Amino acid sequence: MSDKPVRLFDANDELIEPDGSEVKKRNVAYYFHKDVGHFHYGQLHPMKPQRLSVCNDLVVSYEMPKYMTVVESPKLNADDISVFHSNDYVNFLKTVTPRSALTMTDEHFRKFNIGEDCPLFAGIWDYCTLYAGGSVEGARRLNHKINDIVINWPGGLHHAKKSEASGFCYVNDIVLGILELLKYHKRVLYIDIDIHHGDGVQEAFNNSDRVMTVSFHRFGNYFPGSGSIMDKGTGPGRYFAVNLPLQSGIKDEPYLKLFESVISSVEENFNPEAIVLQCGSDSLCEDRLGQFSLSFNAHARAVKYVKSLGKPLMVLGGGGYTLRNVARCWALETGVILGLRMSDEIPGTSLYSHYFTPRLLRPQLTPKGPDENTEKYLASIEQETLECLRRIQGAPSVQMQEIVG
């Protein structure tokens, strides 16, 4: 066992031992800004931006920056965000502060869905412009072939709507990134492995045959309550919204079997020119708000499978409410994207090593309950999905459809 925190492997799984300074960087850009983890939704709120700082610290502790291009996330301006979001909503986010809110009526907050789930906090505009900046500029790097893969863990906030916040999300950086990719790519695939349905992204492209949205999510009495298997898109976008509604407790092998079957068929029938992958880690076992039973390895295998498709790829964060496990998951998946094999013992150089008990990258997780997805149920949604995907061969146009919020 090497005492190095990571070891580098090539595409054939052959070990490459770098000799110190001579390290060949992967064609990967990694977005981060030192301020993005310092915002606070509130003491009792489950969304903790600090998870981003802890994740980045693990990435640094495992010495991954030397294998990729680290980019300081830029801040978007109002015009960048208004490409999708309504002007009045953008102006509200840009100008509202906890102090100015004292003079506003409840109607202002109801209009933009600012409240308990999506609270107003100090620096909200800076936070939005930072987490969205990596997704938009990352898309531009893919467009201009500067990188093959971009990673923006602060992004992936998939619930935000055109004119309102939703589900802890204020600005939909994913929609903004996809709109940027559509300037250079005829067809873009969006894959969502967050436990919650990617409703904001589907809603934005529900009428388009240039964007396919594929969401694997907990369905039923669970936020946001959308994403049934019969929800397939509308108009020209019919069959380009793919929803895999799952029950609680799904485990590694059935999840991955369904995932690889569906994504393989999407690749065959839709043939995307670029892919956006949202890696919400609330689909992990033991998540504070989640109800699935996925291990770290299974979550990472889904990421590795998408990477293996060899298309320009943007990888984003999303949900995740057990802070230590969010950091572990996304650090592990950064390594997977880079082709690194990582020591399971978290390096002692980590500033947050006291957060991790046990001090392992992939500790065993304990399911909260049984797997309620029967073989018959999973087979039925797989069959329905594959039949719909076969109907779209040759269908995607190259004309931009109107984006409806």
Phi, psi and omega in degrees: 000125180289147177272004177283146181293331176221156170230144187263132179237149179270185184297336179265014180063028176268135183290133173243117178263103179293144183262057175085256187282336183276076180247124179275119180289142169289159180275062186233134173252136183238119183262133175200151174224135186301338183272344192293336180270005187259005180271156186226118174288337183139152188302321185264359182284138182290337179280118182238098177305341178302334178305331180289321177293319180294317177300312180298323178298320176296318178302316179292318182298326177277007176062029182287332181304334181287350179260000184211171178268115180269127184238131175288124182302130176279159173267131175284160172256176185300322180297321178299319184282331179287354174302328176243313187280150181293150184298321182291325177291317179298317180296323177298309181300322184290327190253338185287142175222162176305327179288312182293334181296338181295338182261001183265156178272164177299334181299323178303316185285323177296321182302321184253011177058039175267124184183227187292308180290320182241077186285159170275130178220163182298131177082019186300322180292316178300318178301312181298316183291333179283310184291331178279335183301318180294328180287319181287312180291326176299319177298322179294323177296321176292318180303319184265011175057032174287323177224156174274327183223139172235144180240129176221083182299328177295340180275194179093022183273089199272355183268341186301137181257174184303320186234018179197157174281160178195140171053048179073006185245135183249310178244131182273087181298333181292312178300316179299319179294319180293319177301323177293316180297327182293346177291335184237348184236133182291323185225129180238133177257131175246124179241134186232115178248015168297152179290341180264146178301135179281064190291321182295324180286315178300316181301321182294326186243019187298337184254011185247140174260009176264345178237124172255128177253128180234118185235126174254113191209161173288132183236153180121222179280072189203137182301140358269007177086359181255178175093039175288165181292340178275355178275099192239009184095171184226159176054227178300340181271008178300127183079001178262000168252118184244119182240129178247091184279116185249155176268173184292156170083009184300139185255177191304301191294313177297325179295311183292324177299312178295315182301310184291325177296313183291313183293326175299317178291323175299316179299318182290318189266328181263327178051065183293152176265344176207155184229139171243125182243117176265121190251046178311125185268007173286356173276357175287150170304146176073010177293145183302322181251350187275167181224013176266171182235041182277143175274168175301318183295320180294316178301316180291327178295325176297318178296315180298323180295316179295319177301323184294345178290341172074022179261156171309130193225131171248125183248126186235162176278225183147224181287171180146115194232005166254098197308313183300321184283330173300311181298315178301312185300310185285331173293315177302317183286334170298316177297319178299315180297324181277352182076031181260145170256121192254139173299139181284342178275121182296129183302144179293349179284350181295129178294339185250023185303332179290346178288335193255112174225114358290163183276063182235149179286325184230066178293156177289136182252150183253121179300146178282334184195185183287162174281114182268006178266109178282159176302320181297318180295313180297321178296324182290318180287330176295314181297314180301317182293315182294324178295319179293320181296326180292342181281348188257003182305129178078001185279325188301129177271178176248004179272139178290124173275152177297135178270119183253123180274000000 
